[in-house]
Amino acid sequence: MHIGIIGTGSIVETFIDAANMLSGITITAIYSRNNESDRVNSLADKYQIPLIYDDLDLMLQNPKIDFIYIASPNSLHYPQSLKALEAGKHVICEKPFTSTAKEAAHLLDVAKAKGLMLFEGIATIHMPNFRLIQENLHKIGTLRIIQLNYSQYSSRYDAFLTGQTPNVFNPAFSGGCLQDINIYNVHFMLAMFGQPRDYTYFPNLHENGIDTSGVLIMQYPGFTAALTGAKDTYSENFAYIQGEKGYIHVKNGAHGCSEIHIDIRGEESCILNLQPEKNRLFYELEVFRRISTQKDFETCYKLAQYSVDVVRLVENARKKAGVYFAADHD
């Protein structure tokens, strides 16, 4: 995998660190609209990335690059993924996959038509501890209540309060809490339990229409889940899966599945952890590399279809709650 990167945010550095831990993955180039910026040059120097582009079309024309990793503002995920696919490149697109289900489905159609791989960069569902939770669910008996909380006071929230509009709080850039942070909890639920029977989002809305925090309630046959996400407050992050015989506590929440505590009523509790590597992107890249090496398009497209389903739920939930993006009108 010879990867060209779009974006220079903090997640890019985590991605590069993860890529450098795995054989068969090379970071070949990085794109920024301003290749003289300190950030892109700093990344290129630190990680010895040989090529810097300020023209995306030129990077996509490089025959040595076969994968494009997209870590740009949310609203750019669809057009940049589409451009990369049309240029014959495989794509890894950061979460949230796209702004709308229509966009996500179109990307998958294009990938299939061109015989290209398309992945959403969502670490949670590829983690060993996520599978560990699945394997131990039966121990806690009939499920009744699930509580997920991922709350992280945004470094851009203070600027937002002063009247600025950072991308992450801008409807034009498909920002907001559900899309940007609570999306991890949504992935956890859908990958673990499938589609809910019903769901409703209760957001805290800013006057510009964006959700700065909120709670998504999902109803399943026999149990209810409350998914809390916040960019305007902070909290200890957690996930609790409660059954009639006991509970599973996911330390630090669904975001990283860092450690699993299982407590069965009347029996001893235990702590499980199969993730020695702290870089949360390591595990997803390991999966993507295996799928790519084996040319396992069936698994690739199954994962991509799952991402389309996630986008559809999130889109429906936010629209019912009155949260709209510029992409909704395209």
Residue pairs with C-beta under 8 A, 6 or more apart in sequence:
1 24
1 25
1 26
1 66
1 67
1 288
1 289
1 292
2 26
2 28
2 64
2 65
2 66
2 67
3 19
3 25
3 26
3 27
3 28
3 65
3 67
3 68
3 69
3 92
4 28
4 29
4 30
4 31
4 51
4 53
4 59
4 60
4 62
4 65
4 67
4 68
4 69
4 89
5 12
5 15
5 16
5 27
5 29
5 30
5 31
5 49
5 68
5 69
5 71
6 31
6 56
6 68
6 69
6 70
6 71
6 72
6 80
7 31
7 32
7 69
7 70
7 71
7 72
7 94
8 30
8 32
8 37
8 39
8 40
8 43
9 71
11 71
11 94
11 281
12 30
12 43
12 69
12 71
13 43
14 279
14 280
14 281
15 69
15 71
15 121
15 281
15 285
16 27
16 43
16 47
16 49
17 279
17 281
18 279
18 281
18 282
18 285
19 25
19 26
19 27
19 285
20 27
20 47
21 277
21 279
21 282
22 282
22 285
22 286
22 289
24 289
24 293
25 285
25 289
27 47
27 49
28 49
28 50
28 51
28 62
28 64
28 65
29 49
29 50
29 51
29 52
29 53
29 59
29 62
29 65
30 40
30 43
30 44
30 49
30 51
30 52
30 53
31 52
31 53
31 54
31 55
31 56
31 59
32 39
32 40
32 52
32 53
32 54
33 54
34 40
34 54
35 41
35 52
35 53
35 54
36 54
40 52
41 52
43 49
44 52
51 59
51 62
53 59
56 80
56 83
57 83
59 65
60 68
60 83
60 84
60 87
60 89
61 87
65 89
66 89
66 90
67 89
67 90
67 91
67 92
67 117
67 292
68 80
68 81
68 84
68 89
68 90
68 91
68 92
69 92
69 93
69 94
69 121
70 76
70 77
70 80
70 81
70 84
70 91
70 92
70 93
70 94
71 94
71 121
72 80
73 167
73 173
73 174
73 175
74 96
74 99
74 167
74 173
74 174
74 175
74 179
74 180
75 99
75 172
75 173
75 174
75 325
75 326
75 327
76 173
77 93
77 94
77 96
77 97
77 98
77 99
78 98
78 99
78 100
78 103
78 104
78 106
78 107
78 327
80 93
81 91
81 93
81 98
81 107
81 118
82 106
82 107
82 110
84 91
85 91
85 107
85 110
85 111
85 114
85 116
85 118
86 110
86 114
88 114
88 116
89 116
90 116
90 117
90 118
90 292
91 107
91 111
91 116
91 117
91 118
91 119
92 119
92 120
92 121
92 288
93 107
93 118
93 119
93 120
93 121
94 120
94 121
95 120
95 121
95 122
95 183
95 184
95 187
96 174
96 179
96 180
96 183
96 311
96 314
97 104
97 107
97 120
97 122
97 307
97 308
97 310
97 311
98 104
98 107
98 311
98 327
99 174
99 179
99 311
99 315
99 325
99 327
99 328
100 311
100 315
100 325
100 327
100 328
101 308
101 311
101 312
101 315
103 311
103 327
104 307
104 308
104 311
104 312
105 308
107 118
107 304
108 118
108 301
108 304
108 305
108 308
110 116
111 117
111 118
111 301
111 304
112 301
115 297
117 288
117 291
117 292
117 297
117 300
118 300
118 301
118 304
119 284
119 288
119 291
119 300
119 303
119 304
120 303
120 304
120 307
121 281
121 284
122 183
122 184
122 187
122 284
122 307
123 256
123 280
123 281
123 283
123 284
124 130
124 184
124 187
124 188
124 191
124 254
124 255
124 256
124 257
125 187
125 188
125 191
126 283
126 284
126 286
126 287
127 256
127 257
127 275
127 280
127 283
128 274
128 275
128 283
129 250
129 257
129 258
129 259
129 260
129 272
129 273
129 274
129 275
130 188
130 191
130 192
130 257
131 274
132 260
132 272
132 274
133 192
133 241
133 248
133 250
133 257
133 260
134 192
136 248
136 260
136 262
136 272
137 143
137 192
137 241
137 243
137 248
139 245
139 246
139 262
139 264
140 241
140 242
140 243
140 244
140 245
140 246
140 247
140 248
140 262
140 264
141 243
141 244
141 245
141 246
142 222
142 223
142 243
142 244
142 245
143 220
143 222
143 223
143 241
143 242
143 243
144 222
144 223
144 224
144 242
144 243
144 244
145 223
145 224
145 225
145 226
145 240
145 242
146 189
146 223
146 224
146 225
146 226
146 239
146 240
146 241
146 242
147 225
147 226
147 228
147 238
147 239
147 240
147 242
148 185
148 188
148 189
148 225
148 226
148 227
148 228
148 238
148 239
148 240
148 253
148 254
149 185
149 228
149 229
149 235
149 236
149 237
149 238
149 239
149 253
150 181
150 182
150 184
150 185
150 228
150 229
150 230
150 237
150 253
150 254
150 255
151 181
151 213
151 228
151 229
151 230
151 231
151 233
151 234
151 235
151 237
152 181
152 230
152 231
152 234
152 237
153 230
153 231
153 232
153 233
153 234
154 160
154 166
154 168
154 169
154 231
154 232
156 166
156 168
156 169
157 169
157 212
157 231
157 232
159 166
160 166
160 169
160 206
160 212
165 208
166 175
167 173
167 175
168 175
168 176
168 180
168 231
169 175
169 176
169 206
169 208
169 210
169 212
169 231
170 208
170 210
171 208
171 209
171 210
171 323
171 324
171 325
171 326
172 325
172 326
174 325
174 326
174 327
175 210
176 203
176 210
176 211
176 212
176 318
176 323
177 203
177 211
177 212
177 213
177 214
177 229
177 230
177 231
177 232
178 186
178 201
178 203
178 211
178 214
178 216
178 229
178 314
178 317
178 318
178 323
179 314
179 318
180 231
181 229
181 230
181 231
182 214
182 216
182 227
182 228
182 229
183 229
183 310
183 314
184 253
184 254
184 255
185 216
185 227
185 228
185 229
185 239
185 253
185 254
186 216
186 227
186 310
186 313
186 314
187 254
187 310
188 239
188 254
189 196
189 218
189 225
189 227
190 306
190 309
190 310
190 313
191 306
193 220
193 225
195 309
195 313
196 218
196 219
196 220
196 225
196 313
197 219
197 220
197 221
198 218
198 219
199 216
199 217
199 218
199 219
199 313
199 316
199 317
200 216
200 217
200 317
200 320
200 321
201 211
201 214
201 215
201 216
201 217
201 317
201 318
201 320
201 321
201 323
202 214
202 215
202 216
202 217
202 321
203 211
203 212
203 213
203 214
203 318
203 321
203 322
203 323
204 211
204 212
204 213
204 214
204 232
205 211
205 212
205 322
205 323
206 212
209 322
209 323
209 324
210 323
211 318
211 321
211 323
212 230
212 231
212 232
213 228
213 229
213 230
213 231
213 232
213 233
214 228
214 229
214 230
214 321
215 226
215 227
215 228
215 229
216 226
216 227
216 229
216 317
217 224
217 225
217 226
217 227
218 224
218 225
218 226
218 227
219 225
237 252
237 253
237 255
238 249
238 250
238 251
238 252
238 253
239 248
239 249
239 250
239 253
239 254
240 247
240 248
240 249
240 250
241 247
241 248
241 250
245 264
245 265
246 262
246 263
246 264
246 265
246 267
247 262
247 263
248 260
248 261
248 262
248 263
249 260
249 261
249 262
249 263
250 257
250 258
250 259
250 260
250 261
251 258
251 259
251 260
251 261
252 258
252 259
255 280
256 280
257 275
258 273
258 275
259 271
259 272
259 273
260 271
260 272
260 273
261 269
261 270
261 271
262 269
262 270
262 271
262 272
263 269
275 283
277 283
290 296
291 299
291 300
318 324
319 328
